[in-house]
Amino acid sequence: MLRNELTFPKDSFLGRINQDSWDLLSSRWTTQIYKSGQFLITDDETDRDVYFVLRGSCKATIYTDSGREVSFISVATGDCFGEFSALDDSPRSASVVASEECLAARIDQANYIRLMQSHSDMTFALLNILIGHLRRLSKRVVDFNAKNADQRLHDALLDLALKYQRGGADSVLIPRPPTQSELAAFIFSSRESVAREMGKMRKLGLLARQKRALEVPSIQALRDFIDEN
């Protein structure tokens, strides 16, 4: 796979490393396509391989004793996962499942450690990714204690809208929105609560369906609604 400045987001792991590091890394990994909903790793695995998302996206999840799914980190194109186990040689802390069809690369622990030790751009890229995850998780902990489930849903929908916003447009189309169950897992709520609140937002004209896509007719209107609630 060839890389140029448009291949990966500049703030992703693979977008941050230099060309020499890319050449070394991509010469040592193997790639595989995963279907939507397919597990890339599970929390009971014993391997210590590290994965890189070359196309598509994944989510890190854990399951409670009752079987309830809690989704806590999204892994976008250009980012990596599995590095915790590779670095501290401990069991997996979560399962990772494909949110859509994705192409992922896999490298073994020994090669990964050697590359991280010898290439500072990879080390700093990883640190930036981990700090970003920590900031987002910290915000979610604060939000969980300070906001109710509906408010957390509003924030999640606004974040999605901003992610797909192009050129400052007020109207946004989200082509592959998460399901109501996935949103519920992300905000620590139930699918029924999410369905009820999104139905209310559709009646208010804040959301609309465009076939399989989700439309936010006005980001500003959504912001005003969040401020009022």
C-alpha contacts under 8 A as a table, 3 or more apart, distances in Angstrom:
res1	aa1	res2	aa2	distance
1	M	26	S	7.99
3	R	6	L	7.84
3	R	7	T	5.72
4	N	7	T	5.42
5	E	8	F	7.05
5	E	10	K	7.90
5	E	15	G	7.64
6	L	9	P	7.12
7	T	15	G	7.71
8	F	12	S	6.83
8	F	14	L	6.48
8	F	15	G	5.04
8	F	77	T	6.65
8	F	78	G	5.37
9	P	12	S	5.40
9	P	14	L	8.00
9	P	15	G	5.49
9	P	77	T	7.56
9	P	78	G	6.72
10	K	15	G	4.51
10	K	16	R	5.87
11	D	15	G	6.16
11	D	16	R	6.30
12	S	15	G	4.99
12	S	16	R	6.15
12	S	77	T	7.51
12	S	78	G	5.14
12	S	79	D	5.31
12	S	125	A	7.78
12	S	129	I	7.14
13	F	16	R	5.32
13	F	17	I	6.67
13	F	78	G	5.75
13	F	79	D	4.98
13	F	80	C	6.89
13	F	122	M	7.70
13	F	125	A	5.31
13	F	126	L	6.33
13	F	129	I	6.67
14	L	17	I	5.67
14	L	22	W	7.42
14	L	78	G	4.90
14	L	79	D	6.41
15	G	78	G	6.42
16	R	121	D	7.53
16	R	122	M	7.89
16	R	125	A	5.88
17	I	21	S	6.23
17	I	22	W	6.61
17	I	121	D	5.53
17	I	122	M	5.76
17	I	125	A	6.60
18	N	21	S	5.46
18	N	22	W	6.28
18	N	121	D	6.95
19	Q	22	W	4.95
19	Q	23	D	6.12
20	D	23	D	5.15
20	D	24	L	6.33
21	S	24	L	5.15
21	S	25	L	5.98
21	S	119	H	7.11
21	S	121	D	7.86
21	S	122	M	7.32
22	W	25	L	5.14
22	W	26	S	5.87
23	D	26	S	5.40
23	D	27	S	6.11
24	L	27	S	5.26
24	L	28	R	6.65
25	L	28	R	5.46
25	L	29	W	6.57
25	L	115	L	7.73
26	S	29	W	5.54
28	R	107	I	6.57
28	R	111	N	7.60
29	W	105	A	5.90
29	W	106	R	5.18
29	W	107	I	4.62
29	W	108	D	7.79
30	T	105	A	5.40
30	T	106	R	5.32
30	T	107	I	6.73
31	T	103	L	6.93
31	T	104	A	5.58
31	T	105	A	4.19
31	T	106	R	6.20
32	Q	103	L	5.80
32	Q	104	A	5.62
32	Q	105	A	6.47
33	I	101	E	7.16
33	I	102	C	5.74
33	I	103	L	4.44
33	I	104	A	6.37
34	Y	38	Q	6.09
34	Y	39	F	7.93
34	Y	40	L	7.45
34	Y	98	A	6.71
34	Y	101	E	5.66
34	Y	102	C	5.38
34	Y	103	L	6.30
34	Y	104	A	7.52
35	K	38	Q	5.42
35	K	98	A	6.69
35	K	100	E	6.57
35	K	101	E	4.45
35	K	102	C	6.65
36	S	97	V	7.81
36	S	98	A	5.06
36	S	99	S	5.44
36	S	100	E	4.07
36	S	101	E	4.64
36	S	102	C	7.44
37	G	97	V	5.84
37	G	98	A	5.17
37	G	99	S	6.10
37	G	100	E	6.97
38	Q	97	V	5.56
38	Q	98	A	5.56
39	F	42	T	6.77
39	F	95	S	7.26
39	F	96	V	5.84
39	F	97	V	4.21
39	F	98	A	6.36
40	L	95	S	7.67
40	L	96	V	5.63
40	L	97	V	5.66
40	L	98	A	7.07
41	I	45	E	7.02
41	I	95	S	5.42
41	I	96	V	5.33
41	I	97	V	7.25
42	T	45	E	5.70
42	T	92	R	7.29
42	T	94	A	6.51
42	T	95	S	4.06
42	T	96	V	6.42
43	D	62	I	7.88
43	D	91	P	7.28
43	D	92	R	4.82
43	D	93	S	5.79
43	D	94	A	4.75
43	D	95	S	4.88
44	D	91	P	7.35
44	D	92	R	6.69
45	E	91	P	7.23
45	E	92	R	6.64
46	T	91	P	6.24
46	T	92	R	7.37
48	R	82	G	7.00
48	R	83	E	7.88
48	R	85	S	5.45
48	R	86	A	4.86
48	R	89	D	7.01
48	R	92	R	8.00
48	R	108	D	6.83
48	R	109	Q	5.52
49	D	82	G	6.41
49	D	83	E	7.66
49	D	85	S	7.92
49	D	86	A	6.43
49	D	106	R	6.53
49	D	107	I	5.61
49	D	108	D	4.44
49	D	109	Q	5.08
50	V	80	C	7.09
50	V	81	F	6.00
50	V	82	G	4.62
50	V	83	E	5.50
50	V	86	A	6.82
50	V	106	R	5.72
50	V	107	I	5.43
50	V	108	D	6.40
50	V	109	Q	6.73
50	V	112	Y	7.30
51	Y	80	C	5.40
51	Y	81	F	5.39
51	Y	82	G	6.18
51	Y	83	E	7.99
51	Y	104	A	6.48
51	Y	105	A	5.45
51	Y	106	R	4.51
51	Y	107	I	6.52
52	F	78	G	6.58
52	F	79	D	5.77
52	F	80	C	4.28
52	F	81	F	6.66
52	F	104	A	5.47
52	F	105	A	5.02
52	F	106	R	6.48
53	V	56	G	6.88
53	V	57	S	6.77
53	V	58	C	7.95
53	V	75	V	7.55
53	V	76	A	6.81
53	V	77	T	5.07
53	V	78	G	5.36
53	V	79	D	5.73
53	V	80	C	6.18
53	V	102	C	7.20
53	V	103	L	6.22
53	V	104	A	4.50
53	V	105	A	6.48
54	L	77	T	5.60
54	L	78	G	5.69
54	L	102	C	7.39
54	L	103	L	5.36
54	L	104	A	5.32
54	L	105	A	6.87
55	R	77	T	5.31
55	R	78	G	7.54
55	R	102	C	5.15
55	R	103	L	4.93
55	R	104	A	6.93
56	G	76	A	6.82
56	G	77	T	5.64
56	G	99	S	7.72
56	G	100	E	6.18
56	G	101	E	6.13
56	G	102	C	4.28
56	G	103	L	6.62
57	S	74	S	7.35
57	S	75	V	5.68
57	S	76	A	4.62
57	S	77	T	5.74
57	S	98	A	6.24
57	S	99	S	5.66
57	S	100	E	6.26
57	S	101	E	7.74
57	S	102	C	6.19
58	C	74	S	5.99
58	C	75	V	5.01
58	C	76	A	6.54
58	C	96	V	6.54
58	C	97	V	5.52
58	C	98	A	4.25
58	C	99	S	4.76
58	C	100	E	7.19
58	C	102	C	7.79
59	K	71	S	6.75
59	K	72	F	7.52
59	K	73	I	5.77
59	K	74	S	4.41
59	K	75	V	5.63
59	K	96	V	5.54
59	K	97	V	5.60
59	K	98	A	6.49
59	K	99	S	6.30
60	A	71	S	5.94
60	A	72	F	6.12
60	A	73	I	5.20
60	A	74	S	6.31
60	A	75	V	7.40
60	A	94	A	6.17
60	A	95	S	5.65
60	A	96	V	4.39
60	A	97	V	6.63
61	T	69	E	6.62
61	T	70	V	5.54
61	T	71	S	4.30
61	T	72	F	6.10
61	T	73	I	7.40
61	T	94	A	5.68
61	T	95	S	5.31
61	T	96	V	6.09
61	T	97	V	7.64
62	I	69	E	5.96
62	I	70	V	5.40
62	I	71	S	6.58
62	I	94	A	5.28
62	I	95	S	6.14
63	Y	66	S	7.76
63	Y	67	G	5.47
63	Y	68	R	5.39
63	Y	69	E	4.62
63	Y	70	V	6.11
64	T	67	G	5.15
64	T	68	R	5.24
64	T	69	E	6.62
64	T	70	V	7.64
65	D	68	R	7.43
69	E	185	A	5.74
70	V	185	A	4.63
70	V	186	F	6.20
70	V	188	F	6.63
71	S	182	E	7.51
71	S	185	A	5.19
71	S	186	F	4.72
72	F	137	L	7.40
72	F	186	F	5.97
73	I	133	H	7.23
73	I	137	L	7.86
75	V	79	D	6.08
75	V	80	C	6.99
75	V	81	F	7.44
76	A	79	D	5.73
79	D	129	I	7.72
80	C	83	E	7.43
81	F	84	F	7.73
82	G	85	S	5.90
82	G	86	A	6.61
82	G	92	R	7.37
83	E	86	A	4.92
83	E	87	L	5.96
84	F	87	L	5.33
84	F	88	D	6.14
84	F	89	D	7.71
84	F	90	S	7.63
84	F	92	R	7.59
85	S	88	D	5.44
85	S	89	D	4.91
85	S	90	S	4.95
85	S	91	P	5.93
85	S	92	R	5.81
85	S	93	S	7.88
86	A	89	D	5.39
86	A	90	S	7.62
86	A	109	Q	5.37
86	A	112	Y	7.79
86	A	113	I	7.51
87	L	113	I	7.32
92	R	95	S	7.51
98	A	101	E	6.50
98	A	102	C	6.60
107	I	111	N	6.84
107	I	112	Y	6.48
108	D	111	N	5.72
108	D	112	Y	6.23
109	Q	112	Y	5.07
109	Q	113	I	6.09
110	A	113	I	5.31
110	A	114	R	6.32
111	N	114	R	5.23
111	N	115	L	6.23
112	Y	115	L	5.25
112	Y	116	M	6.17
113	I	116	M	5.14
113	I	117	Q	6.12
114	R	117	Q	5.19
114	R	118	S	6.25
115	L	118	S	5.25
115	L	119	H	5.84
115	L	122	M	7.66
116	M	119	H	5.51
116	M	120	S	6.95
116	M	122	M	5.87
116	M	123	T	5.53
117	Q	120	S	7.26
117	Q	123	T	7.54
119	H	122	M	5.61
119	H	123	T	6.71
120	S	123	T	4.93
120	S	124	F	6.15
121	D	124	F	5.23
121	D	125	A	5.99
122	M	125	A	5.00
122	M	126	L	6.15
123	T	126	L	5.22
123	T	127	L	6.26
124	F	127	L	4.97
124	F	128	N	6.20
125	A	128	N	5.24
125	A	129	I	6.38
126	L	129	I	5.09
126	L	130	L	6.17
127	L	130	L	5.14
127	L	131	I	6.06
128	N	131	I	5.15
128	N	132	G	6.15
129	I	132	G	5.10
129	I	133	H	6.31
130	L	133	H	5.06
130	L	134	L	6.14
131	I	134	L	4.99
131	I	135	R	6.14
132	G	135	R	5.19
132	G	136	R	6.30
133	H	136	R	5.23
133	H	137	L	6.09
134	L	137	L	5.12
134	L	138	S	5.98
135	R	138	S	5.11
135	R	139	K	6.24
136	R	139	K	5.11
136	R	140	R	6.26
137	L	140	R	5.01
137	L	141	V	6.26
138	S	141	V	5.17
138	S	142	V	6.36
139	K	142	V	5.12
139	K	143	D	6.03
140	R	143	D	4.92
140	R	144	F	5.94
141	V	144	F	5.13
141	V	145	N	6.51
142	V	145	N	5.34
142	V	146	A	6.04
143	D	146	A	4.97
143	D	147	K	5.26
143	D	152	R	6.95
144	F	147	K	5.70
144	F	148	N	7.05
144	F	149	A	7.91
144	F	152	R	7.54
144	F	187	I	7.98
145	N	148	N	7.96
147	K	151	Q	5.84
147	K	152	R	6.36
148	N	151	Q	5.39
148	N	152	R	6.34
149	A	152	R	5.08
149	A	153	L	6.19
149	A	187	I	6.77
149	A	188	F	7.35
149	A	189	S	6.09
150	D	153	L	5.02
150	D	154	H	6.28
150	D	193	S	7.83
150	D	194	V	7.49
150	D	197	E	6.70
151	Q	154	H	5.05
151	Q	155	D	6.35
151	Q	226	I	7.34
151	Q	229	N	7.26
152	R	155	D	5.15
152	R	156	A	6.21
152	R	187	I	6.06
153	L	156	A	5.04
153	L	157	L	6.19
153	L	183	L	7.46
153	L	187	I	6.47
153	L	194	V	7.28
154	H	157	L	5.23
154	H	158	L	6.21
154	H	226	I	6.50
155	D	158	L	5.07
155	D	159	D	6.16
155	D	226	I	7.58
156	A	159	D	5.11
156	A	160	L	6.29
156	A	183	L	7.96
156	A	187	I	7.76
157	L	160	L	5.03
157	L	161	A	6.19
158	L	161	A	5.00
158	L	162	L	6.19
158	L	219	I	7.34
158	L	222	L	7.08
158	L	223	R	7.46
159	D	162	L	5.17
159	D	163	K	6.13
160	L	163	K	5.04
160	L	164	Y	6.55
160	L	174	I	7.43
161	A	164	Y	5.39
161	A	165	Q	6.04
161	A	172	V	6.12
161	A	173	L	7.61
161	A	174	I	6.88
161	A	216	V	6.80
161	A	219	I	7.09
162	L	165	Q	4.95
162	L	219	I	7.93
164	Y	172	V	6.56
164	Y	173	L	7.06
164	Y	174	I	6.30
165	Q	168	G	6.47
165	Q	169	A	6.29
165	Q	170	D	7.68
165	Q	171	S	7.75
165	Q	172	V	5.69
165	Q	173	L	8.00
166	R	169	A	5.86
166	R	172	V	7.84
169	A	172	V	7.00
170	D	217	P	7.19
170	D	218	S	5.07
170	D	219	I	5.27
170	D	220	Q	6.73
171	S	215	E	7.47
171	S	216	V	5.77
171	S	217	P	4.55
171	S	218	S	4.79
171	S	219	I	6.31
172	V	215	E	5.82
172	V	216	V	5.18
172	V	217	P	6.39
172	V	218	S	7.33
172	V	219	I	7.48
173	L	213	A	6.59
173	L	214	L	5.88
173	L	215	E	4.48
173	L	216	V	6.34
174	I	177	P	5.78
174	I	213	A	5.56
174	I	214	L	5.06
174	I	215	E	6.07
174	I	216	V	7.88
175	P	212	R	7.02
175	P	213	A	4.44
175	P	214	L	6.54
176	R	212	R	7.10
176	R	213	A	5.89
176	R	214	L	7.63
177	P	213	A	6.49
177	P	214	L	6.25
178	P	181	S	7.95
178	P	182	E	5.70
178	P	183	L	6.21
179	T	182	E	5.06
179	T	183	L	6.22
180	Q	183	L	5.07
180	Q	184	A	6.08
180	Q	191	R	5.60
180	Q	194	V	6.12
180	Q	195	A	6.40
181	S	184	A	5.00
181	S	185	A	6.23
181	S	190	S	7.30
181	S	191	R	4.95
181	S	194	V	7.98
182	E	185	A	5.08
182	E	186	F	6.22
183	L	186	F	5.03
183	L	187	I	6.24
183	L	191	R	7.71
183	L	194	V	7.29
184	A	187	I	5.35
184	A	188	F	5.79
184	A	189	S	4.68
184	A	190	S	5.13
184	A	191	R	5.33
184	A	193	S	7.94
184	A	194	V	6.24
185	A	188	F	5.26
185	A	189	S	6.36
185	A	190	S	7.39
186	F	189	S	7.79
189	S	193	S	6.88
189	S	194	V	7.37
190	S	193	S	5.32
190	S	194	V	6.43
191	R	194	V	5.09
191	R	195	A	6.05
192	E	195	A	5.10
192	E	196	R	6.14
193	S	196	R	5.17
193	S	197	E	6.24
194	V	197	E	5.29
194	V	198	M	6.04
195	A	198	M	5.27
195	A	199	G	6.05
196	R	199	G	5.20
196	R	200	K	6.41
197	E	200	K	5.02
197	E	201	M	6.28
198	M	201	M	4.91
198	M	202	R	6.14
198	M	207	L	7.54
199	G	202	R	5.13
199	G	203	K	6.40
200	K	203	K	5.21
200	K	204	L	6.43
201	M	204	L	5.02
201	M	205	G	6.34
201	M	206	L	5.25
201	M	207	L	5.88
202	R	205	G	5.02
202	R	206	L	5.61
202	R	207	L	4.62
202	R	208	A	5.80
203	K	206	L	7.59
204	L	207	L	7.79
205	G	208	A	6.97
205	G	217	P	7.43
206	L	216	V	6.09
206	L	217	P	6.34
206	L	218	S	6.95
206	L	221	A	6.94
206	L	222	L	6.10
207	L	214	L	7.06
207	L	215	E	5.70
207	L	216	V	4.96
207	L	217	P	6.55
208	A	214	L	6.00
208	A	215	E	4.96
208	A	216	V	6.53
208	A	217	P	7.33
209	R	212	R	7.03
209	R	213	A	6.07
209	R	214	L	4.93
209	R	215	E	5.90
210	Q	213	A	5.01
210	Q	214	L	5.98
210	Q	215	E	6.53
211	K	214	L	7.97
216	V	219	I	6.43
216	V	222	L	7.89
218	S	221	A	5.19
218	S	222	L	6.37
219	I	222	L	5.01
219	I	223	R	6.16
220	Q	223	R	4.96
220	Q	224	D	6.17
221	A	224	D	5.06
221	A	225	F	6.15
222	L	225	F	5.03
222	L	226	I	6.22
223	R	226	I	5.09
223	R	227	D	6.19
224	D	227	D	5.07
224	D	228	E	6.24
225	F	228	E	5.17
225	F	229	N	6.29
226	I	229	N	5.13
